[in-house]
């Protein structure tokens, strides 16, 4: 009975399984070895892996069905790809830039691997390796910084000539490795100002704005 089942599988499907294996391995390397080791976000790990698998099969079978639609394959494929990439814009939660970039890469590789039916496997593997290498170089050379909004009470330190003293005070009170401070709105009546603080963190690689932190004088008492 099993022989009859496997006899019905076409050679194109076996070729698709090879490309699917390449897609899964490449996605796992990018997500597990490059993204997750730095961000430790299990929710995005789950999302990226399943999106990669789902997009691959969606594109593959969409092309398979559209092959019988004379002259409409190009239009249908274009509409389908537009719908796939639109999920990056229409979502419920705000996604940090770094996660957005990884999602775009994962979706793009899934589409490329699904569409590359006529491409030799060597060229397909080489293309995937180039993308992995590009991510490795960017992660190695470019250090991402987190951003936090801080409501700050010592407005006498916000002048340009006291910037080093301001950074030192923020480092002491927050414990963050602060690299840059931008002064925003100033409330002279309450002696408060809003600061945008850039800092390095090993807990997350996401370049996002954290929840606002308020520093008052009573915090130090």
C-alpha positions in Angstrom: 0.0 0.0 0.0 2.9 2.3 0.8 4.4 1.6 -2.6 1.2 2.8 -4.3 1.2 6.0 -2.2 4.8 6.9 -3.1 4.3 6.0 -6.8 1.8 8.8 -7.0 4.4 11.4 -5.9 5.9 13.3 -8.9 9.6 14.1 -9.4 8.7 17.8 -9.0 7.5 17.2 -5.5 10.8 15.4 -4.5 12.7 18.4 -6.0 10.5 20.7 -3.9 11.3 18.7 -0.7 15.0 19.3 -1.4 14.5 23.1 -1.7 12.3 23.0 1.4 15.0 21.3 3.3 17.5 24.0 2.2 14.9 26.7 3.2 14.4 25.2 6.7 18.1 24.7 7.4 18.9 28.3 6.3 16.0 29.8 8.3 17.1 27.8 11.4 20.7 29.1 11.0 19.5 32.7 10.7 16.9 32.5 13.5 18.7 30.3 16.0 22.3 31.0 15.5 22.2 34.7 14.5 18.9 36.2 15.8 18.0 34.3 19.0 21.5 34.1 20.5 21.4 37.9 20.8 17.7 38.8 21.4 16.5 35.7 23.4 13.0 36.4 22.0 11.1 33.0 21.9 8.0 34.6 20.5 9.7 35.9 17.4 11.7 32.6 17.1 8.3 30.8 16.9 6.9 33.3 14.5 9.9 33.4 12.1 10.2 29.6 11.8 6.5 29.0 11.1 6.2 31.9 8.7 9.2 30.6 6.7 7.6 27.1 6.4 4.1 28.5 5.6 5.3 31.0 3.0 7.4 28.4 1.2 4.5 25.9 0.8 2.1 28.8 0.0 4.3 30.1 -2.9 5.1 26.6 -4.2 1.5 25.4 -4.5 0.3 28.8 -5.7 2.7 28.6 -8.6 1.6 24.9 -9.1 -2.1 25.9 -9.4 -1.4 29.0 -11.5 0.5 27.1 -14.1 -2.9 25.9 -15.5 -4.3 29.5 -15.7 -3.2 30.6 -19.1 -1.7 34.0 -19.1 -2.9 34.7 -15.5 0.0 33.2 -13.7 2.0 36.4 -13.6 -0.9 38.5 -12.4 -1.9 35.9 -9.8 1.7 35.5 -8.6 2.1 39.3 -8.3 -1.1 39.6 -6.2 -0.1 36.7 -4.0 3.4 38.1 -3.3 1.9 41.5 -2.6 -0.4 39.9 0.0 2.5 38.0 1.5 4.7 41.0 2.0 1.7 43.1 3.2 1.6 41.1 6.5 4.7 43.0 7.5 2.7 46.2 7.5 -0.7 45.1 8.7 -0.1 43.6 12.1 -1.5 44.1 15.6 1.7 44.8 17.7 4.5 47.2 16.8 7.6 45.3 15.7 11.1 46.6 16.4 13.2 47.5 13.3 15.6 44.6 13.9 12.8 42.0 14.1 11.2 43.6 11.1 14.4 43.2 9.1 14.7 39.5 10.1 11.1 38.9 9.2 11.7 40.4 5.7 14.8 38.3 5.2 13.0 35.1 6.3 10.0 35.8 4.0 12.2 36.7 1.1 14.3 33.5 1.4 11.2 31.4 1.7 9.8 32.9 -1.5 13.2 32.6 -3.3 13.6 28.9 -2.4 10.0 28.2 -3.4 10.3 29.9 -6.8 13.8 28.5 -7.7 12.4 25.5 -9.5 14.7 25.9 -12.5 17.8 27.2 -10.6 20.6 24.6 -10.0 20.9 23.6 -6.4 24.5 24.9 -6.2 23.3 28.4 -7.2 20.4 28.2 -4.7 22.7 27.1 -1.9 25.2 29.8 -2.8 22.4 32.5 -2.7 21.3 31.4 0.7 24.9 31.4 2.0 25.4 35.0 0.7 22.4 36.2 2.7 23.7 34.4 5.8 27.2 35.9 5.4 25.6 39.4 5.0 23.7 39.0 8.2 26.9 37.8 10.0 28.9 40.8 8.8 26.1 43.2 9.8 25.7 41.7 13.2 29.4 41.7 13.8 30.3 45.2 12.5 27.2 47.1 13.5 26.3 47.3 17.2 22.6 48.0 17.8 21.6 50.3 20.7 18.4 50.5 22.7 16.5 53.7 23.4 14.7 54.6 26.6 12.6 57.7 27.4 13.4 59.1 30.8 11.5 61.9 32.6 14.4 63.6 34.4 14.4 66.1 37.3 17.9 67.7 37.2 17.3 70.3 34.4 20.5 72.2 35.5 22.5 69.4 33.9 20.9 69.5 30.4 23.1 72.3 29.1 25.6 71.3 26.5 28.6 72.2 28.7 27.4 69.7 31.4 26.6 66.8 29.0 29.3 64.5 30.5 28.0 65.2 34.0 24.5 64.5 32.8 25.5 61.1 31.3 27.4 60.2 34.5 24.4 60.9 36.7 22.1 58.9 34.4 24.6 56.0 34.4 24.7 56.0 38.2 21.0 56.2 38.7 19.9 53.8 36.0 22.8 51.4 35.8 22.7 51.6 32.0 25.7 51.8 29.6 24.6 55.1 28.2 26.3 56.3 25.0 24.2 59.3 24.0 21.5 61.6 25.5 19.0 63.8 23.6 17.1 66.5 25.4 13.4 66.8 24.5 10.5 68.8 26.1 11.4 70.9 29.1 8.9 71.8 31.9 10.2 74.8 33.8 7.3 74.9 36.2 8.0 71.4 37.6 11.7 71.4 36.9 11.4 68.3 34.6 12.6 67.4 31.2 12.2 64.5 28.8 15.4 62.7 27.7 15.9 60.2 24.9 18.7 58.0 26.2 20.7 55.6 23.9 22.4 52.7 25.7 24.0 49.4 25.0 22.4 46.3 26.4 23.3 42.6 26.2 19.8 41.5 27.2 18.2 42.4 23.8 19.4 43.3 20.4 16.2 45.1 19.5 16.5 48.8 18.6 13.3 49.9 20.1 12.0 52.5 22.6 11.4 51.0 26.0 8.7 52.1 28.4 9.2 55.5 29.9 11.2 55.7 33.2 10.7 58.5 35.6 13.6 59.7 37.8 12.6 61.9 40.7 14.6 63.3 43.6 12.5 61.2 46.0 13.8 58.0 44.3 17.2 58.6 45.8 15.9 59.1 49.4 
